[in-house]
Amino acid sequence: MAIIQSNYIPWKGYFDIINDVDLFIFYDDVQYTKRDWRNRNLIKTPDGLKWLTLPVGSSKSKLIHEVTILDKIWNEKHWKTIKRFYARAPYFKLHKDFFEHVYCETKWEYLSDLNQYIIKYLSKECLGVNTEFKDSRDYNLTGHKFERLMELIKKAKADTYISGPSARFYIEEGRFVEEGIKLIYKDYSKFPEYHQFYPPFTHNVSIIDLLFHTGPDAPYYIWGWKEDKNQIELS
């Protein structure tokens, strides 16, 4: 299993973790953090990387699922920007209807609802992932910080927990040993490159960059290449 806060149109590594587990829990009943990936992500432009940022105002005292989107025309701005830089991509039209539904046909009040909706759809419908999704609010947690995370892992009855590498600084690895839970840190290195607008190539951008450029081949550039590599090594 994996437990991560919902992010706005996350990068491919986020979906790599989702594909690795049978249960993925959105951890959105914890403190919202500013200048993070919760409400923004990066895209490629001729002038370098550009942030797409959702306007949420001062949300430092709120939990992620309580954060509201303030600007009523943010969706028009984001969709206009995405079209400007990706409309000529080979598979833009393949995904155009979904993103028009998100940005032009649906009103979003809460950040968490928007993030989770996009992540679930892209995982299942675009990447073919069969992972089960749940929300941490369904588990009636009482602990704080690391104890809260451990409480959630145990309530979900996980025997293996996959974590992003940045969590090393707060995870108490000994607790996983005590509980008999296998801890795995995700390795994001060696993702293959694909044809991408506006060189040089950059891995650390939103998943939409990969989807618009590679279409149905997108899963290969996230995890499929590893499966091919393992088959070659075993042969």
Summary of the structure (lengths in Angstrom):
residues: 235
radius of gyration: 18.2
end to end distance: 29.9
largest distance: 55.9
contacts: 665
relative contact order: 0.20
helix: 46%
strand: 16%
